[in-house]
Amino acid sequence: MLREDRALSVRKLAELSGVHYVSLVRIEGGKLDPRISTVQRIAQALGVTLSELVGDQPQSTKRRSHGTHKTKRRLVHRISRH
């Protein structure tokens, strides 16, 4: 969503962040758990802080996620098109 709000294509975000576009597609699709350094580069390219990119969102009471899975879901929600 942040990427589209800024009218950035995946390839343009890749260029700005230094993250390969295929990796960005996989992150947006929930198929890749990015390293924190990758998330930081994406946040910087989007012009937001790391906290803003992966900040807390209300979680369902039905499922609990742990560690990178929770962060991954938030990241995918924030940068992808939903």
C-alpha positions as CSV (number, residue, x, y, z in Angstrom):
1,M,0.0,0.0,0.0
2,L,2.8,2.5,0.8
3,R,4.5,1.7,-2.5
4,E,1.3,2.4,-4.4
5,D,0.4,5.5,-2.4
6,R,3.7,6.9,-3.6
7,A,3.0,5.8,-7.2
8,L,6.1,3.5,-7.2
9,S,6.4,0.5,-9.3
10,V,8.1,-2.6,-7.9
11,R,11.1,-1.9,-10.2
12,K,11.3,1.8,-9.1
13,L,11.2,0.8,-5.4
14,A,13.9,-1.8,-6.2
15,E,16.0,0.9,-7.7
16,L,15.5,3.3,-4.8
17,S,16.1,0.7,-2.1
18,G,18.8,-1.4,-3.7
19,V,16.6,-4.5,-3.1
20,H,16.2,-6.7,-6.1
21,Y,12.7,-6.4,-7.6
22,V,12.1,-10.2,-7.5
23,S,12.8,-10.1,-3.7
24,L,10.3,-7.2,-3.4
25,V,7.7,-9.2,-5.3
26,R,8.3,-12.2,-3.0
27,I,8.1,-10.0,0.1
28,E,4.9,-8.5,-1.0
29,G,3.5,-11.9,-1.8
30,G,4.4,-13.2,1.6
31,K,6.9,-15.7,0.2
32,L,10.1,-14.2,1.6
33,D,11.1,-13.2,5.2
34,P,13.3,-10.2,4.7
35,R,16.3,-9.5,6.8
36,I,16.0,-6.4,9.0
37,S,18.6,-4.6,6.9
38,T,16.4,-5.2,3.8
39,V,13.4,-3.8,5.7
40,Q,15.4,-0.8,6.7
41,R,16.4,-0.1,3.1
42,I,12.8,-0.5,1.9
43,A,11.6,1.9,4.7
44,Q,14.2,4.5,3.7
45,A,13.2,4.3,0.1
46,L,9.6,4.7,1.0
47,G,10.4,7.7,3.2
48,V,9.2,6.2,6.4
49,T,10.8,5.0,9.6
50,L,11.3,1.3,10.3
51,S,8.7,1.6,13.1
52,E,6.2,3.1,10.7
53,L,6.7,0.3,8.2
54,V,6.4,-2.6,10.6
55,G,4.6,-0.9,13.5
56,D,2.0,-2.6,15.6
57,Q,-1.4,-3.4,14.0
58,P,-4.3,-5.0,15.8
59,Q,-4.0,-8.8,15.7
60,S,-6.8,-11.3,15.5
61,T,-7.5,-13.1,18.8
62,K,-7.9,-16.3,16.9
63,R,-4.3,-16.7,15.7
64,R,-1.1,-15.6,17.3
65,S,2.1,-15.1,15.3
66,H,5.6,-15.0,16.5
67,G,8.8,-13.2,15.6
68,T,9.4,-12.7,11.9
69,H,6.0,-14.1,10.9
70,K,4.3,-11.2,12.6
71,T,6.7,-8.6,11.1
72,K,6.4,-10.2,7.7
73,R,2.6,-10.0,7.7
74,R,2.7,-6.3,8.7
75,L,5.4,-5.5,6.1
76,V,3.4,-7.3,3.4
77,H,0.2,-5.4,4.4
78,R,2.0,-2.1,4.4
79,I,3.9,-2.2,1.1
80,S,1.8,-4.4,-1.0
81,R,-1.4,-3.8,-2.9
82,H,-4.4,-5.0,-0.9
